[in-house]
Amino acid sequence: MRRTTVITVVVALIAGLAGIALMPRVARLGAQATGDADLVSAARAAVRDPSGHRGLAVALVENGRIRTAGLGDRDRSGKPVEPGTSFEIGSVTKVLTGMLLADQVAAGVVRPDDPLGTTWPTVTGSARDVTLAELASHRAGLPRLAPDGILGWARILWSNVSGGNAYAGQDVDAIRSAADRVTPDDDERGEVHYSNLGPSVLGHALAAKAGVAYADLLRARLLQPLGMNATVIATDADDLPAGRAHGGRAAGRALDPWSGVGYAPAGVGPWSTAEDLGRLAAATLARTAPGADATTARFREDGDTRIGYGWFTTRHGDREVVWHNGATGGFRSYVGLERATGRAVVVLGNTDRGVEPIGLRLLGVPEEAGAAAPAAPVWIGAGLAVAFTFLGGLSLLGTARRRELDRVTLVAAVVWAFAYLGLAHRMGDWSMVPVWLWPLGAGLSAAGATLAVTRWSALPVVDAQVPWRRLLSVASSLFAAVLAVAAVSN
């Protein structure tokens, strides 16, 4: 027994040391820099913690002058971010859709209070009565996403696990069908409740009124007049910009880009650059951009925040910032304008670490007033890292010490111990948790596996009254483990 304990401890130590070489590699803002040197220095000073960021593209507008810079790496190969590097911009696209509405109103094509059914006659459900202004300001009483039932939620869950595109296959017909099926919530209508479905419906409705696709209307009415030639909508992998940034988690895992047509007006598929969005911010600040009136705060969300057509206006103490942010699988974005100072900022990042605090610091908003809440509770990723790192090893040790045990059960426990390590490695937020915990988990799992080996020869193959049930249970467990690891192994 003493010899077994010594061997187990030695193996655990060796595995832990080996695990150091394999432990998660947290993204960290690189030293490379391009563009305006002074802006590079200011942006680095605004990044309180470089851990979790990989690359940033920044634009700063002051007195009508646009300065741009790139910091860090656009991908894991170490290529530098440049001011013209393309990033997914996510929900920043909603302000473009809101500006399209304001532009079409100014052109006399539509009115803010026009019902959806008048603008998009093929929508025949009860949502046809909501107005264009309500859709642009998240006040239409529509849900966050199209109601797709169990299959829709399963697709979203799978994409979160696999790092894939949650919006794949959602085209214009899917959005129109969702608008037909959904019933606006009378209790929420007239109040601000953030929705991705509403702006998507709005964008396609304006496009239908014009007789073109949303991307074509956006290009003709907003992008081309502003010279935003690098801003594109990727409907599939073939449309992804050349030399683009590659997105991933703060913990280092690469994630697939989001592409599609249906949710494009809300932020699925659009790519842009700090240079292009700097042009947008400067022209919007100067009120020369098409649809610049979209920034006018018309409706109240809470005590500090109001909303126009897509653009939010938030008071930070005695400062007021007009803004929108964006979040896709592996990218974060922020555009903010402050009319009182004549300044605007754009920050684009290629991990899921938020960039809003960086933008607010560049605008000079006081730290205590500009603290931004995370897009999701930080304990989720941190909890996955810790739980999965130790769950498998502890479970294996418990199983290997049981008196009544058989080989098939032990095999399943060993497989799951290392499967959990893989899940922790790929899904955990190691920017929030010390990475040296992972080698400890590897050592714990190795200790369990060593104990399993010492008991192997004395165990029956199957110890059950109904052997086939035990075999079926173990087989399904092993299949689940393989499936889970395969889902995160990109």
Helices and strands as residue ranges (DSSP letters): H 2-22, E 33-35, H 37-46, E 55-62, E 65-72, E 87-88, G 90-92, H 93-106, H 116-119, G 126-129, H 132-136, H 149-162, H 172-181, H 197-210, H 214-218, I 219-223, H 224-226, E 232-233, G 237-239, G 264-266, E 270-272, H 274-285, G 292-295, E 299-300, E 305-307, E 312-316, E 319-327, E 332-338, E 343-349, H 356-363, H 367-370, H 378-400, H 407-427, H 437-456, H 467-488
